[in-house]
């Protein structure tokens, strides 16, 4: 991996033409880009998130997350490699990969594997590590770092949102079958037959699925809650959170 460099362009040896007296300060500005990545693996579903920050302009260029999928070979480490690939591919597409870059992952195993930790011949990560290394090789002025989660907060949030959207997608598709069972029981309250109680004001449902998957970090809504929202707001209303 390339050595750490503090600037996104090297100071020029001679004074530039013109009357600009502050030209040395211009070259000391931290104009690098920082790519922060996070891989999430929760309840058998892998998702990724990444964020690119322009340090010199103090501006977030992109924050993006998406599901990777389920199945064999997917876990938190694989998700971490996918997150790096997604972020590096975005930099290449946007023609930002030749700038000075700090590329970060918050997964110690992902970092160790990319820094040269020996992989077993039958390691499930071998192909992914190779893909990420090839993507890093396209960035001539990059530095790979192991970032604390405090620096990858935007990437974590993007992965979390992708996870919630993916978990709700199937439940949303099944919500239509519940609408006929809903009965109003008060302001923002619905009963699902005689089984469950949906409280739209609190954003809760008494069904087992809601209790199992809904957490503060991942506020996944069950099909009953989604159906009640659809009934209360109408199909054209914006999604309530």
KAPE-V561740 format. One record per pair of residues at least 24 apart in sequence whose ideal C-beta (glycine too) atoms are under 6 Angstrom apart, sorted by the first residue. I is the first residue (numbers start at 1). J is the second residue. D is the distance in Angstrom with one decimal. If there is no record, write none. Layout:
# KAPE-V561740
I_J_D / I_J_D
This chain:
# KAPE-V561740
1_144_4.7 / 2_142_5.7 / 2_143_5.8 / 4_143_4.6 / 5_100_5.7 / 8_32_4.2 / 8_99_5.5 / 8_100_3.9 / 29_56_5.1 / 30_55_4.6 / 30_56_5.6 / 31_56_3.3 / 32_100_4.3 / 32_102_6.0 / 33_99_5.6 / 33_101_5.3 / 34_102_4.5 / 35_87_4.6 / 35_103_4.9 / 36_104_4.9 / 36_147_6.0 / 36_151_5.9 / 36_152_4.3 / 36_155_4.6 / 37_83_3.8 / 37_84_5.0 / 37_87_5.2 / 37_105_5.2 / 37_155_5.3 / 38_83_5.8 / 38_106_5.7 / 38_152_5.1 / 38_155_4.0 / 38_156_4.7 / 38_159_5.0 / 39_76_5.7 / 39_79_2.9 / 39_80_3.4 / 39_83_4.6 / 40_79_5.8 / 40_159_4.1 / 40_163_5.7 / 41_75_5.1 / 41_76_4.2 / 41_79_5.1 / 42_163_5.9 / 44_70_5.2 / 45_70_5.5 / 46_74_4.3 / 46_79_4.3 / 47_159_4.9 / 47_162_4.3 / 47_163_4.6 / 48_79_5.7 / 48_82_4.8 / 48_83_3.7 / 48_86_5.6 / 48_159_5.8 / 49_155_4.2 / 49_158_3.2 / 49_159_3.2 / 50_83_5.5 / 50_86_5.6 / 50_87_3.6 / 50_155_5.1 / 51_154_3.6 / 51_155_4.8 / 63_154_5.0 / 63_158_5.0 / 64_158_5.8 / 65_158_3.3 / 65_159_4.7 / 65_161_5.6 / 65_162_3.6 / 66_162_5.1 / 67_162_5.5 / 67_166_4.0 / 73_124_4.9 / 77_109_5.0 / 77_110_5.9 / 80_105_5.5 / 80_107_3.9 / 80_110_3.8 / 81_110_5.9 / 81_128_4.1 / 81_132_5.4 / 84_132_5.0 / 85_131_5.9 / 85_132_5.7 / 85_135_5.9 / 88_135_4.0 / 92_138_5.9 / 97_138_5.5 / 97_139_4.6 / 100_141_4.4 / 101_139_5.5 / 101_142_4.2 / 102_143_5.4 / 102_145_5.8 / 103_142_5.2 / 103_144_5.2 / 104_145_4.6 / 104_147_3.6 / 106_147_5.2 / 106_149_5.2 / 106_152_4.5 / 111_146_4.2 / 163_218_5.9 / 164_218_5.5 / 164_220_5.5 / 167_220_4.4 / 168_220_5.9 / 168_221_5.9 / 171_222_6.0 / 171_223_4.3 / 171_226_5.9 / 172_226_5.3 / 174_223_4.6 / 175_223_4.7 / 175_226_4.3 / 175_227_4.0 / 178_223_5.5 / 178_224_5.5 / 178_227_3.9 / 179_227_5.0 / 179_231_5.7 / 182_228_5.9 / 182_231_5.6 / 190_228_4.6 / 192_224_5.0 / 196_224_5.6 / 198_224_5.3 / 198_225_5.6 / 198_228_4.4 / 200_228_5.8
